[in-house]
Amino acid sequence: MAVDENEAQVLDQWTHRLAQALQILDLEVDQELLLDLARKSAGSVIHAAAPVTTFLVGYAAGLAGNGSARSTAESTAAVTQAADVAFRLCADGHDGGPAAEGWADTGQ
């Protein structure tokens, strides 16, 4: 799924800020892959499948990278905490909110 230059810049900034707010160090996000996956799942299933699909893929990758699965309660808590951070950032739009100034407010 192609995005124009302005959208790509906003997406890069958003991805960086969200990763900082979630305290994920040295994360490299393949945005084109995720956008393509979202487009494909939305077109193949229903529009709402796009975020669910990308989430599940990311979650599975996180479990695989960790080497061991967490308990259901721990996994649910981790997902809830990360989603809360993302919701707070969404409420402020792409230009403000937590981590707008980098690591200063993240406890890192």
N, C-alpha and C positions, 0 to 999 in steps of 0.2 A: 504494500500500500504506500504509494508515494505521497509525500507531504512537500509543500513548497518550502523555500528557504527560510521564511519567517516562522512557519510552523515548526520546522526542524530545530530552529534556534530555541524557541519557547519550550519544545519538548526536551531538548538537551538540558536546559536550565531547570525545568521541573524535575527531571529524573535525578539530576545532581542534588537538588535541594531535598527531595524526598529521601534519597539514599542517606544524606547527612542526618536528616531528622530521625531516621530509623536506625542511625548509628551503624550503617553497613559500610565498612571500610573497603576501599579499593574495588568497588563494584564496577564492572564493565557490563553495560546493558546493550544487547543487540536489539536496538529499537526496530530496525527493519524486520527482523525475524518475528518479533512480538506483534508488530503491526500486521504483517502478513498472516500470522496465526489468527489474530483477531478477525481479520477480514474473511479468512477462509471459514472459520467457525461460524461467523455471523451469516455468511452466505449459504453455508451447508446445513445449518441447524435453524437457529433463529437469531435475531440481533443480540438478544440477551446472552447468548452462548459465548460471545466474544470475551467479556471480562471474566466469566466463570472459567473458560478454557485457559486463558493466560494465567489466571490465579493458580489453577490446578497444576499446570505445567511448572510454574515457579515453585510451588510448594513441593512438588515431587522432586524437583532439582535440589531444593534445599535439604530435603531428607537424604537424598543420595550423597550430597556433598558433605553432610554431617557424619555420615557413616553409621549412624544409629537413629532409629525413630524415637521420638519423645512419647510420653504417655498421651492419651487423648486429652486429658485435662491440661497438660503443659502445652500441647499443640494448639488447643483452642484458645488458651490464654495468650500465647504468642501471636496468633493470628488476630485476635481481638485488639491487642496492644498496637500492632502494626497498622491495622485498619483505623483505629482511633487517631493515630498520627496522620495518616493520609486524609481522613475526613477533616481534621483541623486545618491541614494545608489547603484542601479543596475549598473550605469556607472562606479562606483569605484570597483565593484566586492564585494566579501564577506569579504574582509579583510581591507577595507579602507573607506574613505568618512565620511560624517557627522555622528556624534555620535560614531565614532570609539573609542573615549576616554571616553565614558559614557555621563553623563549629562553636561559636561563642556561647550559644544558649543550649547546647546539647549535652553538656556534661562530659565531653570527650577531652 
